[in-house]
């Protein structure tokens, strides 16, 4: 947002021959459009989206141990499948 506002101010100054002025809708639209390629690159990177955390590892081990557990009164325990990569965005 900050970068879009700064670019809009530069578009305004360019439109006004270097003199700061009122930012108009057109300036904001040009600024936002000029940032679109950067946004698409960042969205495509998905940095850290497939990282498995220590919590994920511990949960997986506990799920496995629970699946192998038998409680005489309950029989086999039913544990929902846990997929750490399926739950992250």
C-alpha positions as CSV (number, residue, x, y, z in Angstrom):
1,X,0.0,0.0,0.0
2,X,2.8,2.4,0.9
3,X,4.6,1.8,-2.4
4,X,1.3,2.3,-4.3
5,X,0.7,5.6,-2.6
6,X,4.3,6.8,-3.2
7,X,4.0,5.8,-6.9
8,X,0.7,7.6,-7.1
9,X,2.3,10.8,-5.8
10,X,5.1,10.4,-8.4
11,X,2.4,10.0,-11.1
12,X,0.7,13.2,-9.8
13,X,4.0,15.1,-9.9
14,X,4.7,13.8,-13.4
15,X,1.3,14.9,-14.6
16,X,1.8,18.3,-13.0
17,X,5.3,18.9,-14.4
18,X,7.1,18.2,-11.2
19,X,4.8,20.0,-8.8
20,X,3.1,18.0,-6.1
21,X,-0.7,18.0,-6.4
22,X,-3.9,16.2,-5.5
23,X,-3.7,12.5,-6.2
24,X,-6.4,11.5,-8.6
25,X,-8.1,8.2,-9.2
26,X,-6.1,7.8,-12.5
27,X,-2.8,8.2,-10.5
28,X,-3.8,5.5,-8.1
29,X,-4.9,3.2,-11.0
30,X,-1.6,3.7,-12.8
31,X,0.4,3.1,-9.6
32,X,-1.5,-0.1,-8.8
33,X,-1.2,-1.4,-12.3
34,X,2.6,-0.7,-12.3
35,X,2.9,-2.9,-9.1
36,X,1.0,-5.9,-10.6
37,X,4.0,-7.7,-12.0
38,X,5.7,-7.5,-8.6
39,X,2.6,-8.9,-6.9
40,X,2.4,-11.8,-9.4
41,X,6.1,-12.7,-8.8
42,X,5.5,-12.7,-5.0
43,X,2.3,-14.8,-5.3
44,X,4.2,-17.2,-7.6
45,X,7.0,-17.6,-5.1
46,X,4.9,-19.0,-2.2
47,X,7.9,-18.7,0.0
48,X,7.7,-21.0,3.1
49,X,4.3,-22.4,2.1
50,X,5.6,-26.0,2.1
51,X,7.7,-25.8,5.2
52,X,7.1,-28.6,7.7
53,X,7.4,-27.4,11.3
54,X,8.4,-29.2,14.4
55,X,4.7,-29.1,15.5
56,X,3.9,-31.0,12.2
57,X,6.5,-33.7,13.0
58,X,5.3,-34.2,16.6
59,X,1.7,-34.3,15.5
60,X,2.5,-36.9,12.9
61,X,4.3,-39.1,15.4
62,X,1.5,-38.8,18.0
63,X,-1.1,-39.6,15.3
64,X,0.9,-42.8,14.4
65,X,1.2,-43.8,18.1
66,X,-2.5,-43.3,18.7
67,X,-3.4,-45.4,15.6
68,X,-1.3,-48.2,17.1
69,X,-2.9,-47.9,20.5
70,X,-5.7,-50.1,21.8
71,X,-7.9,-49.1,24.8
72,X,-9.7,-52.2,25.9
73,X,-13.0,-50.3,26.6
74,X,-12.8,-48.5,23.2
75,X,-10.9,-50.9,20.9
76,X,-8.8,-49.2,18.3
77,X,-8.7,-45.4,18.5
78,X,-9.9,-43.6,15.4
79,X,-7.6,-40.7,14.5
80,X,-8.4,-38.2,11.8
81,X,-5.7,-38.1,9.1
82,X,-3.4,-35.1,9.5
83,X,-1.8,-33.5,6.4
84,X,0.3,-30.5,7.4
85,X,0.8,-29.4,3.8
86,X,-2.8,-29.7,3.0
87,X,-3.8,-27.3,5.8
88,X,-1.4,-24.4,4.9
89,X,-1.9,-21.8,2.3
